[in-house]
């Protein structure tokens, strides 16, 4: 009979508190590390989720901008310009 040994699972590396505070201070320069450390954890989490979501949206738009000229007959450029025109009017 074969003997099977379980391999240990590596845990994800957890960010240290100061790294989290530094990330908040990076996205929101009006906060210092000391001010961020005094915020409740739920506020820090909300700030980071919001900043990451907005940054991801910016990156998505940049990818669309780069890719649009390479679409069939440049339709992506028209579609993208219409989207940004609509967004600018809101």
Protein Blocks (a to p, Z undefined) as FASTA:
>chain_A
ZZdddddddddddddfklmmmmmmmmmmmbcfklmmmpcfklmmmmmmmmmmmmmmmmmm
mmmmmmmmmmghhlmmmmmmmmmmmmmmZZ
